[in-house]
Amino acid sequence: MSRIIVKLKDYYFEYSTIVDAPVTYGMKRDEFEAYYRNEYGKSGM
């Protein structure tokens, strides 16, 4: 499953190329880092 991190202005979200749509809501950087660490673990960072 391909996902990319997108930044629009000051907000970050994950976008899926499979469903061709965002799969998370827009978050500030610190919120997104916490989400990403929780979702993928420290090795993903």
PQR file with spaces between the fields and no chain letter, atoms N, CA, C, O and H, PARSE charges and radii, in Angstrom:
ATOM       1  N    MET     1       0.851   -1.162    0.000 -0.4000 1.5000
ATOM       2  CA   MET     1       0.000    0.000    0.000 -0.0000 2.0000
ATOM       3  C    MET     1       0.902    1.233    0.000  0.5500 1.7000
ATOM       4  O    MET     1       1.721    1.395    0.905 -0.5500 1.4000
ATOM       5  N    SER     2       0.765    2.091   -0.990 -0.4000 1.5000
ATOM       6  CA   SER     2       1.597    3.287   -1.107 -0.0000 2.0000
ATOM       7  C    SER     2       0.940    4.478   -0.430  0.5500 1.7000
ATOM       8  O    SER     2      -0.194    4.848   -0.733 -0.5500 1.4000
ATOM       9  H    SER     2       0.100    1.959   -1.725  0.4000 1.0000
ATOM      10  N    ARG     3       1.681    5.061    0.486 -0.4000 1.5000
ATOM      11  CA   ARG     3       1.231    6.270    1.163 -0.0000 2.0000
ATOM      12  C    ARG     3       2.368    7.278    1.138  0.5500 1.7000
ATOM      13  O    ARG     3       3.537    6.920    1.282 -0.5500 1.4000
ATOM      14  H    ARG     3       2.602    4.761    0.733  0.4000 1.0000
ATOM      15  N    ILE     4       2.017    8.520    0.957 -0.4000 1.5000
ATOM      16  CA   ILE     4       3.011    9.570    0.994 -0.0000 2.0000
ATOM      17  C    ILE     4       2.582   10.609    2.015  0.5500 1.7000
ATOM      18  O    ILE     4       1.400   10.729    2.339 -0.5500 1.4000
ATOM      19  H    ILE     4       1.067    8.811    0.840  0.4000 1.0000
ATOM      20  N    ILE     5       3.551   11.354    2.516 -0.4000 1.5000
ATOM      21  CA   ILE     5       3.277   12.434    3.453 -0.0000 2.0000
ATOM      22  C    ILE     5       3.178   13.718    2.641  0.5500 1.7000
ATOM      23  O    ILE     5       4.064   14.042    1.850 -0.5500 1.4000
ATOM      24  H    ILE     5       4.511   11.257    2.253  0.4000 1.0000
ATOM      25  N    VAL     6       2.092   14.437    2.849 -0.4000 1.5000
ATOM      26  CA   VAL     6       1.844   15.679    2.121 -0.0000 2.0000
ATOM      27  C    VAL     6       1.813   16.831    3.117  0.5500 1.7000
ATOM      28  O    VAL     6       1.253   16.717    4.208 -0.5500 1.4000
ATOM      29  H    VAL     6       1.372   14.174    3.492  0.4000 1.0000
ATOM      30  N    LYS     7       2.430   17.948    2.715 -0.4000 1.5000
ATOM      31  CA   LYS     7       2.373   19.162    3.531 -0.0000 2.0000
ATOM      32  C    LYS     7       1.662   20.241    2.726  0.5500 1.7000
ATOM      33  O    LYS     7       2.077   20.579    1.618 -0.5500 1.4000
ATOM      34  H    LYS     7       2.884   18.041    1.829  0.4000 1.0000
ATOM      35  N    LEU     8       0.599   20.773    3.289 -0.4000 1.5000
ATOM      36  CA   LEU     8      -0.111   21.915    2.717 -0.0000 2.0000
ATOM      37  C    LEU     8      -0.101   23.024    3.750  0.5500 1.7000
ATOM      38  O    LEU     8      -0.708   22.907    4.815 -0.5500 1.4000
ATOM      39  H    LEU     8       0.261   20.499    4.190  0.4000 1.0000
ATOM      40  N    LYS     9       0.588   24.092    3.425 -0.4000 1.5000
ATOM      41  CA   LYS     9       0.796   25.204    4.359 -0.0000 2.0000
ATOM      42  C    LYS     9       1.422   24.657    5.630  0.5500 1.7000
ATOM      43  O    LYS     9       2.562   24.195    5.582 -0.5500 1.4000
ATOM      44  H    LYS     9       1.080   24.187    2.560  0.4000 1.0000
ATOM      45  N    ASP    10       0.736   24.685    6.760 -0.4000 1.5000
ATOM      46  CA   ASP    10       1.299   24.202    8.025 -0.0000 2.0000
ATOM      47  C    ASP    10       0.707   22.873    8.464  0.5500 1.7000
ATOM      48  O    ASP    10       0.867   22.484    9.621 -0.5500 1.4000
ATOM      49  H    ASP    10      -0.190   25.060    6.799  0.4000 1.0000
ATOM      50  N    TYR    11       0.021   22.161    7.562 -0.4000 1.5000
ATOM      51  CA   TYR    11      -0.640   20.916    7.919 -0.0000 2.0000
ATOM      52  C    TYR    11      -0.066   19.739    7.142  0.5500 1.7000
ATOM      53  O    TYR    11       0.295   19.857    5.972 -0.5500 1.4000
ATOM      54  H    TYR    11      -0.109   22.476    6.622  0.4000 1.0000
ATOM      55  N    TYR    12       0.007   18.600    7.827 -0.4000 1.5000
ATOM      56  CA   TYR    12       0.543   17.369    7.254 -0.0000 2.0000
ATOM      57  C    TYR    12      -0.538   16.303    7.270  0.5500 1.7000
ATOM      58  O    TYR    12      -1.369   16.266    8.178 -0.5500 1.4000
ATOM      59  H    TYR    12      -0.286   18.505    8.778  0.4000 1.0000
ATOM      60  N    PHE    13      -0.528   15.438    6.267 -0.4000 1.5000
ATOM      61  CA   PHE    13      -1.437   14.296    6.247 -0.0000 2.0000
ATOM      62  C    PHE    13      -0.858   13.217    5.353  0.5500 1.7000
ATOM      63  O    PHE    13       0.044   13.470    4.555 -0.5500 1.4000
ATOM      64  H    PHE    13       0.147   15.468    5.530  0.4000 1.0000
ATOM      65  N    GLU    14      -1.390   12.008    5.496 -0.4000 1.5000
ATOM      66  CA   GLU    14      -0.983   10.898    4.639 -0.0000 2.0000
ATOM      67  C    GLU    14      -1.968   10.789    3.485  0.5500 1.7000
ATOM      68  O    GLU    14      -3.177   10.942    3.661 -0.5500 1.4000
ATOM      69  H    GLU    14      -2.123   11.802    6.144  0.4000 1.0000
ATOM      70  N    TYR    15      -1.432   10.524    2.310 -0.4000 1.5000
ATOM      71  CA   TYR    15      -2.232   10.370    1.104 -0.0000 2.0000
ATOM      72  C    TYR    15      -1.977    8.985    0.549  0.5500 1.7000
ATOM      73  O    TYR    15      -0.828    8.554    0.455 -0.5500 1.4000
ATOM      74  H    TYR    15      -0.450   10.399    2.167  0.4000 1.0000
ATOM      75  N    SER    16      -3.032    8.286    0.184 -0.4000 1.5000
ATOM      76  CA   SER    16      -2.908    6.936   -0.352 -0.0000 2.0000
ATOM      77  C    SER    16      -3.079    6.967   -1.866  0.5500 1.7000
ATOM      78  O    SER    16      -4.033    7.550   -2.381 -0.5500 1.4000
ATOM      79  H    SER    16      -3.966    8.636    0.261  0.4000 1.0000
ATOM      80  N    THR    17      -2.146    6.334   -2.572 -0.4000 1.5000
ATOM      81  CA   THR    17      -2.267    6.227   -4.026 -0.0000 2.0000
ATOM      82  C    THR    17      -3.217    5.086   -4.407  0.5500 1.7000
ATOM      83  O    THR    17      -3.673    5.010   -5.547 -0.5500 1.4000
ATOM      84  H    THR    17      -1.371    5.860   -2.154  0.4000 1.0000
ATOM      85  N    ILE    18      -3.509    4.209   -3.457 -0.4000 1.5000
ATOM      86  CA   ILE    18      -4.428    3.100   -3.721 -0.0000 2.0000
ATOM      87  C    ILE    18      -5.866    3.616   -3.829  0.5500 1.7000
ATOM      88  O    ILE    18      -6.575    3.299   -4.784 -0.5500 1.4000
ATOM      89  H    ILE    18      -3.138    4.271   -2.530  0.4000 1.0000
ATOM      90  N    VAL    19      -6.286    4.403   -2.852 -0.4000 1.5000
ATOM      91  CA   VAL    19      -7.651    4.934   -2.874 -0.0000 2.0000
ATOM      92  C    VAL    19      -7.715    6.334   -3.482  0.5500 1.7000
ATOM      93  O    VAL    19      -8.795    6.903   -3.641 -0.5500 1.4000
ATOM      94  H    VAL    19      -5.710    4.660   -2.076  0.4000 1.0000
ATOM      95  N    ASP    20      -6.542    6.883   -3.822 -0.4000 1.5000
ATOM      96  CA   ASP    20      -6.433    8.207   -4.441 -0.0000 2.0000
ATOM      97  C    ASP    20      -7.130    9.274   -3.602  0.5500 1.7000
ATOM      98  O    ASP    20      -7.904   10.085   -4.111 -0.5500 1.4000
ATOM      99  H    ASP    20      -5.664    6.421   -3.693  0.4000 1.0000
ATOM     100  N    ALA    21      -6.832    9.250   -2.292 -0.4000 1.5000
ATOM     101  CA   ALA    21      -7.457   10.193   -1.368 -0.0000 2.0000
ATOM     102  C    ALA    21      -6.632   10.260   -0.081  0.5500 1.7000
ATOM     103  O    ALA    21      -5.840    9.359    0.194 -0.5500 1.4000
ATOM     104  H    ALA    21      -6.204    8.591   -1.879  0.4000 1.0000
ATOM     105  N    PRO    22      -6.813   11.319    0.705 -0.5600 1.5000
ATOM     106  CA   PRO    22      -6.159   11.377    2.014  0.2800 2.0000
ATOM     107  C    PRO    22      -6.695   10.272    2.925  0.5500 1.7000
ATOM     108  O    PRO    22      -7.878    9.935    2.873 -0.5500 1.4000
ATOM     109  N    VAL    23      -5.821    9.715    3.755 -0.4000 1.5000
ATOM     110  CA   VAL    23      -6.247    8.682    4.697 -0.0000 2.0000
ATOM     111  C    VAL    23      -6.128    9.153    6.146  0.5500 1.7000
ATOM     112  O    VAL    23      -6.467    8.411    7.068 -0.5500 1.4000
ATOM     113  H    VAL    23      -4.860    9.989    3.797  0.4000 1.0000
ATOM     114  N    THR    24      -5.652   10.374    6.348 -0.4000 1.5000
ATOM     115  CA   THR    24      -5.667   11.013    7.663 -0.0000 2.0000
ATOM     116  C    THR    24      -6.155   12.436    7.467  0.5500 1.7000
ATOM     117  O    THR    24      -6.199   12.945    6.347 -0.5500 1.4000
ATOM     118  H    THR    24      -5.376   10.976    5.599  0.4000 1.0000
ATOM     119  N    TYR    25      -6.516   13.060    8.552 -0.4000 1.5000
ATOM     120  CA   TYR    25      -6.899   14.466    8.487 -0.0000 2.0000
ATOM     121  C    TYR    25      -5.651   15.334    8.632  0.5500 1.7000
ATOM     122  O    TYR    25      -4.607   14.835    9.053 -0.5500 1.4000
ATOM     123  H    TYR    25      -6.480   12.646    9.462  0.4000 1.0000
ATOM     124  N    GLY    26      -5.734   16.600    8.298 -0.4000 1.5000
ATOM     125  CA   GLY    26      -4.600   17.511    8.419 -0.0000 2.0000
ATOM     126  C    GLY    26      -4.248   17.774    9.870  0.5500 1.7000
ATOM     127  O    GLY    26      -5.119   18.051   10.695 -0.5500 1.4000
ATOM     128  H    GLY    26      -6.582   17.005    7.956  0.4000 1.0000
ATOM     129  N    MET    27      -2.944   17.684   10.174 -0.4000 1.5000
ATOM     130  CA   MET    27      -2.467   17.886   11.536 -0.0000 2.0000
ATOM     131  C    MET    27      -1.247   18.800   11.522  0.5500 1.7000
ATOM     132  O    MET    27      -0.511   18.850   10.537 -0.5500 1.4000
ATOM     133  H    MET    27      -2.237   17.460    9.503  0.4000 1.0000
ATOM     134  N    LYS    28      -1.042   19.513   12.609 -0.4000 1.5000
ATOM     135  CA   LYS    28       0.184   20.284   12.773 -0.0000 2.0000
ATOM     136  C    LYS    28       1.345   19.294   12.869  0.5500 1.7000
ATOM     137  O    LYS    28       1.136   18.109   13.129 -0.5500 1.4000
ATOM     138  H    LYS    28      -1.640   19.472   13.409  0.4000 1.0000
ATOM     139  N    ARG    29       2.569   19.785   12.659 -0.4000 1.5000
ATOM     140  CA   ARG    29       3.721   18.887   12.594 -0.0000 2.0000
ATOM     141  C    ARG    29       3.886   18.032   13.850  0.5500 1.7000
ATOM     142  O    ARG    29       4.097   16.824   13.738 -0.5500 1.4000
ATOM     143  H    ARG    29       2.739   20.747   12.448  0.4000 1.0000
ATOM     144  N    ASP    30       3.797   18.623   15.033 -0.4000 1.5000
ATOM     145  CA   ASP    30       3.986   17.842   16.257 -0.0000 2.0000
ATOM     146  C    ASP    30       2.899   16.777   16.423  0.5500 1.7000
ATOM     147  O    ASP    30       3.179   15.671   16.884 -0.5500 1.4000
ATOM     148  H    ASP    30       3.626   19.604   15.123  0.4000 1.0000
ATOM     149  N    GLU    31       1.667   17.107   16.050 -0.4000 1.5000
ATOM     150  CA   GLU    31       0.586   16.123   16.095 -0.0000 2.0000
ATOM     151  C    GLU    31       0.846   14.991   15.107  0.5500 1.7000
ATOM     152  O    GLU    31       0.647   13.818   15.426 -0.5500 1.4000
ATOM     153  H    GLU    31       1.440   18.006   15.675  0.4000 1.0000
ATOM     154  N    PHE    32       1.294   15.356   13.899 -0.4000 1.5000
ATOM     155  CA   PHE    32       1.546   14.346   12.874 -0.0000 2.0000
ATOM     156  C    PHE    32       2.701   13.434   13.277  0.5500 1.7000
ATOM     157  O    PHE    32       2.634   12.223   13.065 -0.5500 1.4000
ATOM     158  H    PHE    32       1.455   16.308   13.640  0.4000 1.0000
ATOM     159  N    GLU    33       3.753   13.998   13.854 -0.4000 1.5000
ATOM     160  CA   GLU    33       4.877   13.174   14.308 -0.0000 2.0000
ATOM     161  C    GLU    33       4.431   12.184   15.374  0.5500 1.7000
ATOM     162  O    GLU    33       4.842   11.024   15.353 -0.5500 1.4000
ATOM     163  H    GLU    33       3.808   14.981   14.026  0.4000 1.0000
ATOM     164  N    ALA    34       3.596   12.629   16.302 -0.4000 1.5000
ATOM     165  CA   ALA    34       3.086   11.731   17.347 -0.0000 2.0000
ATOM     166  C    ALA    34       2.232   10.628   16.726  0.5500 1.7000
ATOM     167  O    ALA    34       2.363    9.462   17.097 -0.5500 1.4000
ATOM     168  H    ALA    34       3.262   13.571   16.319  0.4000 1.0000
ATOM     169  N    TYR    35       1.357   10.989   15.784 -0.4000 1.5000
ATOM     170  CA   TYR    35       0.534    9.997   15.087 -0.0000 2.0000
ATOM     171  C    TYR    35       1.416    8.990   14.350  0.5500 1.7000
ATOM     172  O    TYR    35       1.205    7.781   14.450 -0.5500 1.4000
ATOM     173  H    TYR    35       1.251   11.937   15.483  0.4000 1.0000
ATOM     174  N    TYR    36       2.404    9.495   13.613 -0.4000 1.5000
ATOM     175  CA   TYR    36       3.257    8.639   12.793 -0.0000 2.0000
ATOM     176  C    TYR    36       4.079    7.683   13.668  0.5500 1.7000
ATOM     177  O    TYR    36       4.229    6.505   13.342 -0.5500 1.4000
ATOM     178  H    TYR    36       2.576   10.476   13.532  0.4000 1.0000
ATOM     179  N    ARG    37       4.601    8.197   14.766 -0.4000 1.5000
ATOM     180  CA   ARG    37       5.367    7.361   15.695 -0.0000 2.0000
ATOM     181  C    ARG    37       4.481    6.283   16.288  0.5500 1.7000
ATOM     182  O    ARG    37       4.911    5.139   16.435 -0.5500 1.4000
ATOM     183  H    ARG    37       4.479    9.154   15.031  0.4000 1.0000
ATOM     184  N    ASN    38       3.250    6.632   16.632 -0.4000 1.5000
ATOM     185  CA   ASN    38       2.305    5.665   17.190 -0.0000 2.0000
ATOM     186  C    ASN    38       1.913    4.609   16.146  0.5500 1.7000
ATOM     187  O    ASN    38       1.798    3.426   16.470 -0.5500 1.4000
ATOM     188  H    ASN    38       2.900    7.561   16.513  0.4000 1.0000
ATOM     189  N    GLU    39       1.711    5.035   14.911 -0.4000 1.5000
ATOM     190  CA   GLU    39       1.250    4.147   13.856 -0.0000 2.0000
ATOM     191  C    GLU    39       2.358    3.219   13.328  0.5500 1.7000
ATOM     192  O    GLU    39       2.122    2.033   13.100 -0.5500 1.4000
ATOM     193  H    GLU    39       1.804    5.996   14.648  0.4000 1.0000
ATOM     194  N    TYR    40       3.556    3.764   13.137 -0.4000 1.5000
ATOM     195  CA   TYR    40       4.627    3.014   12.487 -0.0000 2.0000
ATOM     196  C    TYR    40       5.824    2.694   13.379  0.5500 1.7000
ATOM     197  O    TYR    40       6.737    1.987   12.953 -0.5500 1.4000
ATOM     198  H    TYR    40       3.748    4.728   13.322  0.4000 1.0000
ATOM     199  N    GLY    41       5.831    3.204   14.608 -0.4000 1.5000
ATOM     200  CA   GLY    41       6.928    2.939   15.528 -0.0000 2.0000
ATOM     201  C    GLY    41       8.138    3.806   15.244  0.5500 1.7000
ATOM     202  O    GLY    41       8.176    4.558   14.269 -0.5500 1.4000
ATOM     203  H    GLY    41       5.089    3.778   14.954  0.4000 1.0000
ATOM     204  N    LYS    42       9.114    3.685   16.110 -0.4000 1.5000
ATOM     205  CA   LYS    42      10.306    4.510   15.989 -0.0000 2.0000
ATOM     206  C    LYS    42      11.126    4.186   14.758  0.5500 1.7000
ATOM     207  O    LYS    42      11.812    5.060   14.228 -0.5500 1.4000
ATOM     208  H    LYS    42       9.083    3.075   16.902  0.4000 1.0000
ATOM     209  N    SER    43      11.072    2.953   14.293 -0.4000 1.5000
ATOM     210  CA   SER    43      11.842    2.582   13.099 -0.0000 2.0000
ATOM     211  C    SER    43      11.292    3.284   11.867  0.5500 1.7000
ATOM     212  O    SER    43      12.026    3.497   10.903 -0.5500 1.4000
ATOM     213  H    SER    43      10.515    2.242   14.723  0.4000 1.0000
ATOM     214  N    GLY    44      10.017    3.645   11.880 -0.4000 1.5000
ATOM     215  CA   GLY    44       9.409    4.339   10.751 -0.0000 2.0000
ATOM     216  C    GLY    44       9.800    5.796   10.666  0.5500 1.7000
ATOM     217  O    GLY    44       9.706    6.416    9.606 -0.5500 1.4000
ATOM     218  H    GLY    44       9.420    3.471   12.664  0.4000 1.0000
ATOM     219  N    MET    45      10.241    6.343   11.797 -0.4000 1.5000
ATOM     220  CA   MET    45      10.635    7.749   11.813 -0.0000 2.0000
ATOM     221  C    MET    45      11.994    7.885   11.175  0.5500 1.7000
ATOM     222  O    MET    45      12.524    8.992   11.081 -0.5500 1.4000
ATOM     223  H    MET    45      10.317    5.839   12.657  0.4000 1.0000
